[in-house]
Amino acid sequence: MPLTDTAIRAAKPSEKARKLFDGEGLYLEVAPSGGKWWRLKYRWAGREN
C-alpha cells in the first residue's frame, strides 16, 4: 500500500531511525532529529545497495 501525503506529514521522529515503506524498494527514512529522506533499496550483481 503506497504512503499517503497525510501519513508522510504525520510521521514523527522516534529514538531510532524508522523506515516507512512505499513499495518496490522505495521508502521514507525518518531520522531521530526529525529529518525525512526518500531512499531506494535495490540489488546490483546480487548485492543490496
PEDA-V545398 format. One record per run of one state. SS is the DSSP state (alpha for helix, beta for strand, coil for the rest). FROM is the first residue (numbers start at 0). TO is the last residue. Records with the same first field share a line. If there is no record, write none. Layout:
BEGIN
SS->FROM-TO, FROM-TO
END
This chain:
BEGIN
coil->0-3, 10-16, 23-24, 30-34, 40-41, 44-45, 48-48
alpha->4-9
beta->17-22, 25-29, 35-39, 42-43, 46-47
END
